[in-house]
């Protein structure tokens, strides 16, 4: 069993597309109910319809596929770990994802307005 983070987004399709653009692999999509995404390392990401928010979710079996992203949860925020912030800026721009730059991280908001930090590490 694997730790799961539960993230609420208003539209599962938009939420799944957003997190796939960040490098997570879509394992399962049940329209109107949930979407399960898997990173290379870290907790699984379970999307549910709703008005935004992040919390620990139920443990789930580890799926077979995995994306290239590494994911963690810090102080109620999702953190995506990447090898290079410069490379990530180019990739995010390619997908049309808006972000704010800070000294040592990028800040994005998913379709549920949940903050996502992108850090190098």
LUMFIKE-984781 format. One record per residue: residue number from 0; residue in three letters; x, y, z of N, C-alpha, C in turn. Coordinates in pm, 1 decimal. Example, Ala and Ser with C-alpha at 12.3 -4.5 7.8 and 13.67 -1.06 7.14 Angstrom:
2
(0 'ALA' (1319.0 -569.0 780.0) (1230.0 -450.0 780.0) (1320.0 -330.0 780.0))
(1 'SER' (1285.0 -225.0 708.0) (1367.0 -106.0 714.0) (1290.0 3.0 787.0))
//
This chain:
121
(0 'UNK' (84.2 -117.9 0.0) (0.0 0.0 0.0) (88.1 123.3 0.0))
(1 'UNK' (38.8 228.3 -56.9) (116.1 349.5 -75.4) (37.1 468.3 -23.3))
(2 'UNK' (107.5 563.0 41.1) (42.5 685.1 86.9) (-20.8 757.3 -32.0))
(3 'UNK' (-133.9 817.5 -7.6) (-206.4 889.6 -111.8) (-235.4 1030.9 -63.7))
(4 'UNK' (-220.9 1126.1 -152.9) (-263.6 1262.8 -127.0) (-392.8 1284.9 -203.5))
(5 'UNK' (-490.5 1339.6 -136.3) (-620.5 1365.6 -194.9) (-627.8 1513.8 -229.5))
(6 'UNK' (-649.8 1543.4 -356.4) (-656.0 1681.0 -404.4) (-791.5 1701.6 -471.4))
(7 'UNK' (-859.1 1807.9 -432.0) (-990.0 1839.1 -488.9) (-974.2 1940.2 -601.4))
(8 'UNK' (-1033.8 1909.3 -714.6) (-1034.0 1998.3 -831.3) (-1176.2 2002.0 -887.2))
(9 'UNK' (-1218.5 2115.7 -943.6) (-1355.5 2124.6 -994.8) (-1381.4 2033.4 -1114.2))
(10 'UNK' (-1278.9 2010.3 -1197.5) (-1295.5 1930.4 -1317.9) (-1184.2 1825.7 -1322.2))
(11 'UNK' (-1222.1 1698.2 -1316.4) (-1121.4 1591.3 -1314.0) (-1035.4 1587.7 -1439.3))
(12 'UNK' (-1095.2 1612.9 -1554.0) (-1018.9 1611.8 -1678.7) (-912.0 1719.1 -1680.0))
(13 'UNK' (-949.1 1841.1 -1640.7) (-850.9 1950.2 -1634.6) (-743.9 1922.5 -1529.5))
(14 'UNK' (-785.7 1869.4 -1414.9) (-690.9 1837.5 -1309.3) (-592.0 1730.5 -1352.7))
(15 'UNK' (-644.2 1624.7 -1415.7) (-556.8 1517.1 -1463.2) (-459.8 1569.8 -1568.2))
(16 'UNK' (-507.9 1651.5 -1660.5) (-420.0 1708.4 -1763.4) (-310.6 1795.5 -1702.2))
(17 'UNK' (-346.3 1875.7 -1602.7) (-249.1 1961.5 -1534.7) (-137.9 1877.2 -1472.3))
(18 'UNK' (-175.4 1775.3 -1396.7) (-74.0 1695.0 -1328.0) (4.5 1605.1 -1423.6))
(19 'UNK' (-56.7 1566.4 -1535.0) (19.0 1494.4 -1637.1) (124.8 1586.4 -1698.5))
(20 'UNK' (90.8 1712.8 -1719.2) (188.5 1808.6 -1771.9) (304.6 1827.0 -1675.2))
(21 'UNK' (279.8 1804.8 -1545.3) (386.5 1813.9 -1445.8) (467.2 1684.7 -1435.8))
(22 'UNK' (430.6 1583.0 -1510.6) (510.5 1461.6 -1515.1) (455.5 1342.5 -1441.3))
(23 'UNK' (331.7 1349.3 -1394.8) (271.7 1232.7 -1329.6) (201.0 1147.5 -1434.0))
(24 'UNK' (193.2 1019.0 -1409.0) (132.5 924.2 -1501.0) (-11.3 897.6 -1458.1))
(25 'UNK' (-105.2 913.4 -1549.5) (-246.1 886.4 -1520.4) (-268.7 735.8 -1519.3))
(26 'UNK' (-299.1 682.5 -1403.0) (-322.1 539.1 -1387.5) (-467.5 501.8 -1411.0))
(27 'UNK' (-557.9 584.7 -1360.9) (-699.2 549.2 -1366.9) (-782.4 676.7 -1366.3))
(28 'UNK' (-882.4 681.3 -1451.8) (-976.9 792.3 -1453.6) (-1116.9 734.5 -1453.9))
(29 'UNK' (-1192.0 765.9 -1350.3) (-1332.8 727.8 -1343.2) (-1410.0 858.8 -1352.5))
(30 'UNK' (-1462.3 891.7 -1472.0) (-1526.4 1021.3 -1492.2) (-1630.7 1052.0 -1384.2))
(31 'UNK' (-1622.0 1173.0 -1331.1) (-1714.9 1219.0 -1229.2) (-1683.8 1170.8 -1088.8))
(32 'UNK' (-1588.5 1077.7 -1073.3) (-1559.8 1021.5 -941.1) (-1417.0 1048.3 -894.3))
(33 'UNK' (-1315.6 1006.2 -972.9) (-1177.7 1022.8 -929.1) (-1079.4 996.9 -1041.5))
(34 'UNK' (-958.2 1045.6 -1020.7) (-846.2 1017.6 -1110.3) (-726.0 987.3 -1022.1))
(35 'UNK' (-653.8 881.2 -1055.1) (-535.6 841.7 -978.5) (-412.6 863.2 -1065.2))
(36 'UNK' (-318.1 940.5 -1011.0) (-193.5 968.4 -1082.7) (-75.7 920.7 -999.9))
(37 'UNK' (29.4 874.6 -1068.8) (145.3 819.1 -1000.0) (271.6 893.7 -1040.9))
(38 'UNK' (349.9 938.1 -943.1) (481.1 993.9 -972.3) (586.4 883.2 -970.0))
(39 'UNK' (709.1 918.0 -1006.6) (818.4 822.9 -998.0) (843.3 786.0 -851.7))
(40 'UNK' (843.8 886.6 -765.5) (864.5 867.4 -622.3) (764.4 952.6 -546.8))
(41 'UNK' (735.6 912.1 -424.5) (646.7 990.3 -340.0) (507.0 934.3 -339.2))
(42 'UNK' (415.3 1006.6 -276.8) (278.2 957.1 -263.5) (204.0 958.6 -396.8))
(43 'UNK' (103.7 874.2 -406.7) (13.4 876.8 -520.5) (-75.2 1000.4 -507.6))
(44 'UNK' (-128.2 1047.7 -618.9) (-213.8 1164.9 -618.8) (-352.9 1123.3 -663.4))
(45 'UNK' (-450.3 1139.5 -575.7) (-588.2 1104.5 -603.9) (-668.2 1233.4 -618.2))
(46 'UNK' (-722.4 1257.5 -736.3) (-803.9 1375.8 -762.1) (-950.4 1339.2 -744.8))
(47 'UNK' (-1024.1 1427.3 -678.5) (-1169.1 1410.4 -660.4) (-1236.0 1542.3 -696.0))
(48 'UNK' (-1358.8 1538.3 -744.1) (-1429.4 1662.5 -772.8) (-1452.4 1741.6 -644.1))
(49 'UNK' (-1437.6 1871.7 -653.6) (-1461.2 1956.3 -537.2) (-1397.2 2091.4 -554.0))
(50 'UNK' (-1411.4 2174.5 -452.4) (-1370.4 2313.4 -459.8) (-1228.1 2343.2 -421.1))
(51 'UNK' (-1139.2 2251.6 -425.6) (-999.9 2279.6 -392.3) (-966.3 2236.8 -251.6))
(52 'UNK' (-843.7 2196.6 -231.9) (-795.7 2150.8 -102.2) (-707.4 2028.9 -118.8))
(53 'UNK' (-616.0 2011.8 -24.0) (-523.3 1899.1 -25.4) (-522.0 1837.7 113.6))
(54 'UNK' (-529.4 1706.7 121.2) (-522.1 1637.4 249.9) (-468.0 1497.2 226.1))
(55 'UNK' (-432.1 1430.2 333.1) (-389.8 1291.4 320.1) (-512.0 1207.8 288.8))
(56 'UNK' (-492.1 1111.8 199.4) (-602.1 1027.6 158.2) (-580.2 883.4 199.1))
(57 'UNK' (-667.1 795.0 151.9) (-655.8 653.7 186.9) (-534.6 590.6 119.0))
(58 'UNK' (-476.7 490.5 183.2) (-366.8 416.7 120.7) (-420.9 340.4 1.0))
(59 'UNK' (-340.2 333.4 -102.3) (-380.4 262.8 -224.2) (-267.2 170.8 -267.0))
(60 'UNK' (-296.6 63.2 -338.7) (-189.7 -20.5 -392.0) (-108.4 57.5 -494.8))
(61 'UNK' (20.2 31.2 -499.8) (108.0 98.6 -596.1) (77.4 48.6 -736.8))
(62 'UNK' (42.3 139.2 -830.1) (16.7 96.4 -967.1) (147.3 61.8 -1038.9))
(63 'UNK' (135.5 2.6 -1155.2) (254.1 -40.3 -1228.8) (323.7 73.5 -1301.0))
(64 'UNK' (249.8 164.6 -1363.0) (311.4 274.6 -1436.7) (362.5 381.6 -1341.6))
(65 'UNK' (451.1 464.0 -1391.1) (495.1 575.5 -1308.3) (547.3 688.0 -1396.9))
(66 'UNK' (520.0 811.1 -1353.6) (568.5 927.4 -1425.8) (711.7 956.1 -1388.1))
(67 'UNK' (764.6 1066.8 -1438.0) (903.6 1102.5 -1407.9) (913.3 1199.9 -1291.5))
(68 'UNK' (801.1 1252.0 -1244.6) (803.7 1352.1 -1138.2) (824.7 1287.1 -1001.8))
(69 'UNK' (882.1 1363.6 -910.8) (888.8 1322.6 -770.5) (798.9 1417.1 -694.0))
(70 'UNK' (718.7 1363.7 -606.9) (615.1 1440.8 -539.6) (627.1 1425.7 -388.9))
(71 'UNK' (604.4 1535.1 -317.0) (597.6 1528.3 -170.9) (489.7 1625.5 -123.9))
(72 'UNK' (468.1 1625.9 4.7) (365.1 1709.3 66.3) (428.6 1780.2 183.4))
(73 'UNK' (427.1 1913.4 181.4) (487.6 1992.8 287.8) (392.2 2103.4 328.6))
(74 'UNK' (357.8 2105.8 455.6) (273.9 2211.3 512.0) (147.7 2234.5 430.0))
(75 'UNK' (82.0 2125.7 391.0) (-44.0 2135.1 317.6) (-30.5 2172.0 171.3))
(76 'UNK' (93.0 2170.8 119.6) (114.1 2203.2 -22.2) (182.0 2087.0 -92.7))
(77 'UNK' (148.7 2071.7 -219.1) (218.6 1974.5 -301.4) (352.5 2033.6 -343.6))
(78 'UNK' (456.6 1951.5 -342.3) (588.8 1993.5 -388.4) (633.5 1894.8 -494.9))
(79 'UNK' (669.0 1947.5 -609.8) (720.0 1868.6 -720.1) (870.0 1891.9 -727.5))
(80 'UNK' (947.4 1784.9 -719.8) (1093.6 1794.5 -722.2) (1143.0 1765.4 -863.5))
(81 'UNK' (1226.0 1854.6 -915.7) (1278.1 1841.1 -1051.4) (1430.4 1852.3 -1049.0))
(82 'UNK' (1493.6 1809.1 -1156.2) (1639.7 1816.9 -1164.1) (1688.2 1958.2 -1193.2))
(83 'UNK' (1611.8 2034.5 -1272.2) (1656.1 2168.2 -1311.3) (1536.4 2262.7 -1322.3))
(84 'UNK' (1539.8 2371.1 -1247.0) (1431.7 2470.0 -1257.0) (1430.8 2536.6 -1394.2))
(85 'UNK' (1548.7 2561.5 -1451.1) (1554.3 2623.1 -1583.8) (1485.9 2534.9 -1687.8))
(86 'UNK' (1513.6 2406.1 -1683.7) (1449.8 2313.1 -1776.2) (1298.8 2309.2 -1751.3))
(87 'UNK' (1260.5 2311.6 -1624.9) (1118.1 2304.8 -1590.7) (1043.6 2429.4 -1639.3))
(88 'UNK' (1107.0 2545.8 -1631.3) (1043.6 2668.5 -1682.4) (1009.9 2653.8 -1830.0))
(89 'UNK' (1102.7 2599.3 -1906.6) (1078.6 2579.3 -2049.9) (965.5 2479.2 -2073.6))
(90 'UNK' (965.1 2372.2 -1996.9) (862.6 2269.9 -2012.9) (724.5 2322.2 -1975.4))
(91 'UNK' (716.5 2398.2 -1865.2) (588.4 2455.2 -1823.1) (535.9 2554.1 -1927.1))
(92 'UNK' (625.7 2634.3 -1981.9) (586.1 2729.8 -2086.0) (534.7 2655.5 -2209.1))
(93 'UNK' (597.8 2543.4 -2242.9) (554.5 2463.6 -2357.7) (410.0 2417.2 -2339.8))
(94 'UNK' (372.2 2381.2 -2217.3) (236.0 2337.6 -2189.4) (141.9 2453.5 -2159.3))
(95 'UNK' (192.0 2575.5 -2160.8) (108.4 2692.1 -2135.6) (66.9 2708.2 -1990.7))
(96 'UNK' (144.1 2650.6 -1898.3) (112.5 2661.6 -1755.8) (178.4 2785.7 -1696.8))
(97 'UNK' (96.8 2873.1 -1640.5) (148.2 2996.1 -1579.9) (212.3 2963.7 -1445.8))
(98 'UNK' (322.4 3031.1 -1415.6) (391.0 3012.4 -1287.8) (455.0 3142.4 -1245.5))
(99 'UNK' (482.9 3150.8 -1116.1) (556.6 3263.8 -1060.8) (693.2 3213.8 -1018.2))
(100 'UNK' (793.3 3296.6 -1040.0) (928.9 3259.0 -1001.9) (966.0 3321.1 -868.0))
(101 'UNK' (1028.8 3243.0 -784.0) (1088.0 3291.2 -660.0) (1235.4 3253.8 -665.4))
(102 'UNK' (1306.5 3283.5 -560.1) (1450.6 3260.5 -560.4) (1488.3 3114.4 -584.2))
(103 'UNK' (1421.3 3022.2 -516.0) (1460.9 2882.3 -528.0) (1344.2 2788.6 -559.8))
(104 'UNK' (1233.9 2840.5 -612.2) (1122.1 2755.6 -651.4) (1032.1 2829.2 -749.6))
(105 'UNK' (943.3 2753.4 -811.5) (837.3 2806.6 -896.6) (705.2 2777.6 -826.8))
(106 'UNK' (609.3 2865.0 -842.7) (478.0 2846.9 -782.5) (373.7 2842.2 -892.6))
(107 'UNK' (292.4 2736.5 -890.8) (181.0 2721.8 -984.2) (54.5 2695.7 -903.7))
(108 'UNK' (-57.2 2709.7 -968.7) (-185.4 2674.5 -907.7) (-257.0 2578.7 -1000.5))
(109 'UNK' (-305.8 2468.1 -944.2) (-378.0 2371.0 -1025.4) (-519.3 2422.4 -1054.4))
(110 'UNK' (-600.0 2350.0 -1131.9) (-735.2 2397.1 -1164.6) (-826.9 2416.2 -1043.5))
(111 'UNK' (-792.6 2360.2 -928.5) (-869.5 2382.1 -805.9) (-811.4 2493.8 -721.5))
(112 'UNK' (-715.3 2568.9 -776.8) (-645.4 2678.2 -708.6) (-559.0 2628.6 -591.9))
(113 'UNK' (-519.5 2501.9 -595.2) (-428.4 2447.4 -495.5) (-285.6 2485.4 -534.1))
(114 'UNK' (-205.6 2537.3 -440.4) (-68.1 2574.3 -473.6) (20.1 2451.8 -493.7))
(115 'UNK' (106.8 2459.9 -593.5) (205.1 2356.1 -622.5) (340.5 2423.9 -632.6))
(116 'UNK' (434.1 2383.9 -547.0) (570.6 2436.6 -553.1) (654.6 2342.8 -637.5))
(117 'UNK' (738.0 2399.3 -722.7) (832.6 2320.9 -801.7) (971.1 2358.3 -750.7))
(118 'UNK' (1043.3 2258.7 -699.9) (1175.5 2282.1 -641.6) (1279.2 2194.0 -707.7))
(119 'UNK' (1401.3 2241.8 -704.8) (1513.6 2165.2 -756.9) (1567.3 2077.3 -645.5))
(120 'UNK' (1597.5 1954.4 -677.7) (1654.1 1870.3 -572.8) (1663.8 1725.9 -609.6))
//
